[in-house]
């Protein structure tokens, strides 16, 4: 890394923390026994602070060195089909993980296709909840001893505390969005 980039990066972080704390450059200078001019130059990446000065600034801004230098992961919001993972069973049913790293989140959304007159493997009771929205086709939802019919355009939602299974009784593939919380796959 070039020194100019490092100075600019440190300066931007100092300025951001100063603004988050509602401090002026003069107020930060007073707290750290530095000059307003030095704080201004630091925030613009024009000077390099000594380690002692930088640690003092970090402390005065209410954080720690490890937090200050921690690089934040870029927030991933939109996922494309290239990143999806798909599992197809022996009869052609497919489960597509449409948020590739969903296991680290609180929900796990899937795009599922169940072939005609086929069913997915029965799920044992577990903690959490499940939601589905049927895009096309028909489904039968077996929840404990109860059986529910689901048509295209309808949704289902249930706590997963009973055994449950999804079946396609129709002659066309059934396609639906299925969201589990917490992730179980």
DAGI-V333297 format. One record per pair of residues at least 12 apart in sequence whose C-alpha atoms are under 8 Angstrom apart, sorted by the first residue. I is the first residue (numbers start at 1). GAP is how many residues later the second one is. If there is no record, write none. Layout:
# DAGI-V333297
I|GAP / I|GAP
This chain:
# DAGI-V333297
4|41 / 4|42 / 5|40 / 6|39 / 7|35 / 7|38 / 7|39 / 7|40 / 7|41 / 8|35 / 8|36 / 8|37 / 8|38 / 9|36 / 10|32 / 10|33 / 10|35 / 11|31 / 11|32 / 11|33 / 11|34 / 12|31 / 12|32 / 12|33 / 13|30 / 13|55 / 14|29 / 14|43 / 14|44 / 15|28 / 17|44 / 18|43 / 21|40 / 25|14 / 25|15 / 28|32 / 31|29 / 32|24 / 32|25 / 32|28 / 79|19 / 79|20 / 79|21 / 80|18 / 81|17 / 83|15 / 83|16 / 83|17 / 84|12 / 84|13 / 84|14 / 84|15 / 84|16 / 85|12 / 85|13 / 85|15 / 91|24 / 91|27 / 92|22 / 92|23 / 93|19 / 93|20 / 93|21 / 93|22 / 93|25 / 93|27 / 94|18 / 94|19 / 94|20 / 95|15 / 95|16 / 95|17 / 95|18 / 96|14 / 96|15 / 96|16 / 97|12 / 97|13 / 97|14 / 98|12 / 98|13 / 102|81 / 103|80 / 103|81 / 103|82 / 105|77 / 105|78 / 106|75 / 106|76 / 106|77 / 107|72 / 107|73 / 107|74 / 107|75 / 107|76 / 108|71 / 108|72 / 108|73 / 108|74 / 108|75 / 108|76 / 109|68 / 109|69 / 109|70 / 109|71 / 110|67 / 110|68 / 110|69 / 111|64 / 111|65 / 111|66 / 111|67 / 112|63 / 112|64 / 112|65 / 112|66 / 113|60 / 113|61 / 113|62 / 113|63 / 114|53 / 114|54 / 114|59 / 114|60 / 114|61 / 115|53 / 115|57 / 115|58 / 115|59 / 116|52 / 116|53 / 116|54 / 116|55 / 116|56 / 116|57 / 116|58 / 117|50 / 117|51 / 117|52 / 117|53 / 117|54 / 118|49 / 118|50 / 118|51 / 119|46 / 119|47 / 119|48 / 119|49 / 120|45 / 120|46 / 120|47 / 121|44 / 121|45 / 122|41 / 122|42 / 122|43 / 122|44 / 123|40 / 123|41 / 123|42 / 124|38 / 124|39 / 124|40 / 125|35 / 125|36 / 125|37 / 125|38 / 125|39 / 126|34 / 126|35 / 126|36 / 127|32 / 127|33 / 127|34 / 127|55 / 128|31 / 128|32 / 128|33 / 128|52 / 128|53 / 128|54 / 129|28 / 129|29 / 129|30 / 129|31 / 129|51 / 129|52 / 129|53 / 130|27 / 130|28 / 130|29 / 130|30 / 130|48 / 130|49 / 130|50 / 130|51 / 131|24 / 131|25 / 131|26 / 131|27 / 131|47 / 131|48 / 131|49 / 132|23 / 132|24 / 132|25 / 132|44 / 132|45 / 132|46 / 132|47 / 133|19 / 133|20 / 133|21 / 133|22 / 133|23 / 133|43 / 133|44 / 133|45 / 134|16 / 134|17 / 134|18 / 134|19 / 134|20 / 134|21 / 134|40 / 134|41 / 134|42 / 134|43 / 135|17 / 135|18 / 135|39 / 135|40 / 135|41 / 135|42 / 136|15 / 136|16 / 136|17 / 136|37 / 136|38 / 136|39 / 136|40 / 137|14 / 137|15 / 137|31 / 137|33 / 137|35 / 137|36 / 137|37 / 137|38 / 138|12 / 138|13 / 138|14 / 138|30 / 138|31 / 138|32 / 138|36 / 139|12 / 139|27 / 139|28 / 139|29 / 139|30 / 139|31 / 139|35 / 140|26 / 140|27 / 140|28 / 140|29 / 141|23 / 141|24 / 141|25 / 141|26 / 142|22 / 142|23 / 142|24 / 142|25 / 143|19 / 143|20 / 143|21 / 143|22 / 144|18 / 144|19 / 144|20
